[in-house]
Amino acid sequence: MPSAVGLDPSAGPSLCLLLCSREEAEALEKELLEDYRFGWQQLIEIWGHACALAVTKAFPLAALPRKQPTVLVVCGPEKNGAIGLVCARHLRVFVSIPPRRRPLEDGGLGVDAVRQRWGMGRLMGSRPLQVQLINDAYNVVIDAILGADAEPEQVKEPYTGILATLKQIRIPIVSLDVPSGWDVEAGSSEGISPDVLVSLAAPKLCAARFLGRLHFVAGRFLPYDVQKKFELNLPEYPGTECVVSL
């Protein structure tokens, strides 16, 4: 059974959010894929679009400190990287943003997302990230590097170097689902410290250790029976919103 954590009192006097373990998150995704016939690309598109909306809510265009609405989306090679690519594509539609980097060669889930993103403009390759350049050129960094599947103790280059750089930057970080370098359940006292967290489908156990400014959840698409089976107790989504702030 998922672990419980209280929400902001404004979300409701009796609402208690339930956090998923790694095993529960994997079982939830398996049910969506096998029982409800969602496709991986469909889920990635849903989550990428929701993440882009969360970014625009957390950082409204008029409130950005720089004249240019620059956002750096740092993508890894697995599911979170593909979601980051889709997020970047939607942000490119919403506002004009610069390219984003992808540390490794594109493959697997990211192939179509890369091709679609290429159609929207220029991409950066595996260039070294420089702290001062990021601080000077960008408003926000989106962390779409590792995600829930990664084991922190097994993280190697180029990711260790990238994470070391992100720990030093002064601008806000938005992490998708699980902050890179964190264990999906235990979190991390040595990982990056995002300003915003966007949980996909449902928050994971590590979200209990999140101390940032805003925590969004992108789970409106979840069938009611799935929410009930996994006892997620997610908050209501107002109007037509596909993400909600906890």
C-alpha positions as CSV (number, residue, x, y, z in Angstrom):
1,M,0.0,0.0,0.0
2,P,1.3,3.5,-0.8
3,S,2.5,5.7,2.0
4,A,0.5,8.7,3.0
5,V,1.5,12.3,3.4
6,G,-0.6,15.4,4.1
7,L,-1.3,18.1,1.6
8,D,-1.5,21.8,1.9
9,P,-4.6,22.5,4.0
10,S,-6.0,24.7,1.2
11,A,-6.3,21.5,-0.9
12,G,-9.0,20.2,1.5
13,P,-9.3,19.4,5.2
14,S,-9.4,15.6,4.9
15,L,-7.3,15.0,1.8
16,C,-4.2,12.8,2.3
17,L,-2.0,12.2,-0.7
18,L,-0.6,8.7,-1.1
19,L,2.9,8.2,-2.4
20,C,4.0,5.3,-4.6
21,S,7.0,3.0,-4.1
22,R,9.1,1.9,-7.0
23,E,7.2,-1.4,-7.2
24,E,3.8,0.3,-7.1
25,A,4.8,2.9,-9.8
26,E,5.9,0.0,-12.0
27,A,2.7,-1.9,-11.4
28,L,0.6,1.2,-12.2
29,E,2.4,1.7,-15.5
30,K,2.1,-2.0,-16.4
31,E,-1.6,-1.8,-15.8
32,L,-2.0,1.3,-18.0
33,L,0.0,-0.4,-20.8
34,E,-1.5,-3.9,-20.6
35,D,-5.0,-3.6,-19.2
36,Y,-6.0,-0.1,-20.5
37,R,-3.9,-0.4,-23.7
38,F,-2.1,2.9,-23.4
39,G,1.0,3.0,-25.6
40,W,4.4,4.3,-24.4
41,Q,4.4,7.1,-26.9
42,Q,0.9,8.1,-25.8
43,L,2.0,8.2,-22.1
44,I,5.1,10.2,-23.0
45,E,3.1,12.7,-25.0
46,I,0.5,13.1,-22.2
47,W,3.3,13.6,-19.6
48,G,5.4,15.9,-21.8
49,H,2.5,18.1,-22.5
50,A,1.5,18.2,-18.8
51,C,5.1,19.0,-17.8
52,A,5.2,21.9,-20.2
53,L,2.0,23.3,-18.8
54,A,3.4,23.0,-15.3
55,V,6.5,24.9,-16.3
56,T,4.4,27.8,-17.7
57,K,2.4,27.9,-14.4
58,A,5.4,27.9,-12.2
59,F,7.2,30.5,-14.4
60,P,4.8,32.8,-16.2
61,L,6.2,34.5,-19.2
62,A,5.7,38.0,-17.7
63,A,7.6,37.0,-14.5
64,L,10.8,35.7,-16.2
65,P,13.8,37.7,-15.2
66,R,15.3,37.8,-18.7
67,K,13.9,39.4,-21.7
68,Q,14.3,36.2,-23.8
69,P,12.1,33.3,-22.5
70,T,15.0,30.9,-22.5
71,V,14.7,27.4,-20.9
72,L,17.3,24.7,-20.9
73,V,15.8,21.2,-21.0
74,V,18.5,18.6,-20.2
75,C,17.4,15.1,-21.4
76,G,18.7,11.6,-20.7
77,P,18.4,8.6,-23.0
78,E,15.4,6.8,-21.3
79,K,11.8,7.5,-20.6
80,N,12.4,10.8,-18.7
81,G,14.5,12.0,-21.6
82,A,11.8,11.3,-24.1
83,I,9.3,13.2,-21.8
84,G,11.7,16.1,-21.7
85,L,11.9,16.2,-25.5
86,V,8.1,16.3,-25.7
87,C,8.0,19.0,-23.0
88,A,10.5,21.0,-25.0
89,R,8.4,20.7,-28.2
90,H,5.3,22.0,-26.4
91,L,7.2,24.8,-24.7
92,R,8.5,25.8,-28.2
93,V,4.9,26.0,-29.3
94,F,3.9,28.1,-26.3
95,V,6.8,30.5,-26.4
96,S,10.1,30.8,-28.2
97,I,12.8,28.8,-26.3
98,P,16.3,27.8,-27.1
99,P,17.5,24.3,-28.0
100,R,18.0,21.6,-25.4
101,R,20.7,19.0,-24.9
102,R,20.6,15.2,-24.9
103,P,23.7,13.6,-23.4
104,L,23.7,10.3,-25.3
105,E,22.8,9.1,-28.8
106,D,19.1,9.1,-29.5
107,G,17.4,5.7,-29.5
108,G,14.5,3.7,-28.1
109,L,11.6,5.8,-26.9
110,G,13.2,9.1,-27.9
111,V,13.6,8.6,-31.6
112,D,10.2,9.9,-32.7
113,A,10.3,12.7,-30.0
114,V,13.7,13.8,-31.4
115,R,12.5,13.9,-35.0
116,Q,9.4,15.9,-33.9
117,R,11.5,18.2,-31.9
118,W,14.0,18.7,-34.8
119,G,11.0,19.9,-36.8
120,M,10.5,22.7,-34.3
121,G,14.0,24.0,-34.4
122,R,17.7,23.5,-33.5
123,L,18.9,20.9,-31.0
124,M,22.1,21.0,-28.9
125,G,24.3,18.0,-28.8
126,S,26.4,16.5,-26.0
127,R,28.3,19.7,-25.2
128,P,29.7,20.3,-21.7
129,L,27.4,22.3,-19.5
130,Q,29.0,25.4,-18.0
131,V,27.7,26.8,-14.8
132,Q,28.2,30.5,-15.7
133,L,26.8,30.1,-19.2
134,I,23.6,28.5,-17.8
135,N,23.2,31.2,-15.1
136,D,23.7,34.0,-17.7
137,A,21.7,32.6,-20.6
138,Y,18.7,30.8,-19.1
139,N,15.7,31.5,-16.9
140,V,15.0,27.9,-15.9
141,V,16.6,24.4,-16.3
142,I,14.3,21.4,-16.8
143,D,15.8,18.2,-15.3
144,A,14.7,15.3,-17.6
145,I,17.8,13.2,-17.1
146,L,17.4,10.1,-15.1
147,G,14.0,9.5,-13.6
148,A,12.4,6.8,-11.4
149,D,14.2,3.9,-13.1
150,A,17.7,5.1,-12.2
151,E,19.8,3.7,-9.3
152,P,21.8,6.6,-7.8
153,E,24.8,4.4,-7.0
154,Q,25.0,3.3,-10.6
155,V,25.0,6.8,-12.1
156,K,28.1,7.3,-14.3
157,E,29.4,9.8,-16.8
158,P,28.2,11.9,-18.5
159,Y,25.5,12.1,-15.8
160,T,27.7,12.5,-12.8
161,G,29.4,15.6,-14.4
162,I,26.0,17.0,-15.5
163,L,24.5,16.6,-12.0
164,A,27.6,18.2,-10.5
165,T,27.1,21.2,-12.7
166,L,23.4,21.5,-11.9
167,K,24.1,21.5,-8.2
168,Q,26.1,24.7,-8.7
169,I,23.7,26.7,-10.8
170,R,21.7,29.6,-9.3
171,I,18.7,29.5,-11.5
172,P,15.6,27.4,-10.7
173,I,15.4,23.7,-11.7
174,V,12.2,21.8,-12.6
175,S,12.6,18.1,-12.1
176,L,10.3,15.6,-13.9
177,D,8.9,12.9,-11.7
178,V,12.1,12.1,-9.7
179,P,14.9,14.6,-9.3
180,S,18.0,13.2,-11.1
181,G,20.4,11.5,-8.6
182,W,17.6,10.8,-6.2
183,D,16.5,7.3,-5.2
184,V,12.8,6.9,-6.1
185,E,11.9,6.0,-2.6
186,A,14.6,7.3,-0.2
187,G,15.3,10.6,-2.0
188,S,18.8,12.1,-1.7
189,S,20.6,14.5,0.6
190,E,23.4,14.9,-2.0
191,G,21.4,15.2,-5.2
192,I,20.1,18.3,-6.9
193,S,17.6,20.5,-5.2
194,P,14.8,21.4,-7.6
195,D,12.6,24.4,-7.1
196,V,9.7,22.6,-8.8
197,L,8.8,19.0,-9.0
198,V,6.3,17.5,-11.5
199,S,5.2,14.1,-10.5
200,L,4.0,11.9,-13.3
201,A,0.7,9.9,-12.8
202,A,1.2,10.0,-9.0
203,P,3.9,11.3,-6.6
204,K,6.7,8.8,-5.6
205,L,7.9,8.2,-2.1
206,C,10.9,10.5,-2.5
207,A,8.5,13.4,-3.0
208,A,8.1,13.4,0.8
209,R,11.6,14.8,0.9
210,F,11.0,17.5,-1.7
211,L,11.4,21.0,-0.1
212,G,11.0,23.2,-3.2
213,R,8.5,25.9,-4.0
214,L,5.9,24.0,-6.1
215,H,4.9,20.4,-6.5
216,F,2.6,19.5,-9.4
217,V,1.1,16.2,-10.3
218,A,0.1,15.2,-13.8
219,G,-2.4,12.4,-13.3
220,R,-5.7,13.5,-14.5
221,F,-5.7,11.0,-17.4
222,L,-5.6,8.1,-14.9
223,P,-8.8,5.9,-15.1
224,Y,-10.8,6.1,-12.0
225,D,-10.5,2.4,-11.4
226,V,-6.7,2.7,-11.4
227,Q,-6.8,5.5,-8.9
228,K,-9.1,3.5,-6.7
229,K,-7.1,0.3,-7.0
230,F,-3.8,2.0,-6.1
231,E,-5.5,4.1,-3.4
232,L,-3.9,7.3,-4.8
233,N,-6.5,9.7,-3.5
234,L,-5.3,12.4,-5.9
235,P,-6.7,15.9,-5.7
236,E,-9.4,17.2,-8.0
237,Y,-8.3,18.9,-11.2
238,P,-10.1,22.2,-11.6
239,G,-11.8,23.0,-15.0
240,T,-9.9,21.5,-17.9
241,E,-6.5,21.4,-16.1
242,C,-4.3,18.4,-16.7
243,V,-1.8,19.3,-13.9
244,V,-2.6,20.5,-10.3
245,S,-0.4,22.0,-7.7
246,L,-0.3,20.2,-4.4
